[in-house]
Amino acid sequence: MAATAKKILRPDTKGRITLGKLAENVSGFKITEEEGRIILEPQIEIPAREAWLYKNPEAKASLDRGIEQAENGEAKYLGSFSQYLEEDED
C-alpha cells in the first residue's frame, strides 16, 4: 500500500488525540507498538451470525468468486426461490 500524506496530530492536555475523518466507518483500532511507533489499524465489527463465513475459507472463497462473477457480468438469474420459503403457522 502506498504511503499517503503525513499529518501531525497533537494531544490535548489529557494526552488524547482526535482522529476525525480518519475514524469514519471504523468501530475501533488495533494498536501495535513497533520501534518507537504507534500503529493504529482500523477495525470494523461484523454481526456474530455472519462470523462463520470468515471462519470457513471454502465458503468465503465461494462467495468471493460469486461476487467477482457478478461484477464481470458472468452471473445468471436462476429464478425465484420463494417456493422454498417456510411460512409461520400463527
N, C-alpha and C positions, 0 to 999 in steps of 0.2 A: 504494500500500500504506500502510495506516495505521501510524503510529508506535506502538511498544509501550513499556512501562515501561523507563526507562533504568537501567542498572546501572553501578556503578563497579568496575572490576577493577584491582587493584593488582599491579604487577610484583614479583617476588621479587628477591633481591639480584643475580641474574644477568640481570634485565630481562625475565624470562619471565612470561607470564600464562597462567592455566588457564581454558579456556572451559567445561569441564564439560559439562552437558546441552546447551549451545548448539552443541556439536560432534557431537551424536548423529546417526548415519547420514550423516555427512559424511566424505569421503575427503581433502578439502583445502579451501583457501580461496584465492580470487583476491584479491589485495591491491591497493587503489588508494589513492593519497595525493592528497588534494584540499584546498586551502585550510586546511592545518594539521590535517586529519582523516585518520585511517587507516580505510578501509572494508574490511571483510572480507566477501566474498561467498561463501557456502557452495557447494561444488562436489561433484559425485558423478561417479564414473567409470563408463563402460559398457564391456562387452566389445568388443574390436576387431571381432568378427564382426557386431556389431549397429550399428556406427557408420555403415554405408551408409545406414541408414534416416534418420538425421538429416542426411545429405548429399543426400538425394533428396526435395525438397519435395513432389513429386507422391505418392510412396509414403507419406510421413509424413501428408499431408492425408487420404489414403485410410484409413490406419489410424485417425486421429483421428475420421473420420466413422463408421467401423465401431464404435469404442468408444462414441461418442455414441449411435448407433442401438441398440446393445446395452443401454446404460443406460436408454434410453427404451422398451425392450421392443419395438423395431422389427425386431430380428434374427429370422431364421428358421433352423431346423435343416435342413441340406442333406443329411443322411445321413452314412454312414461313408465315409471316404476311404481305408480300409485296402486297397482294391483297387489303389491306386497305390503302395503301399509296395514297395520292392525288398528282397528277402531276400538275405543274404550267402550265397555259394556256398562254404562252408568244408567 
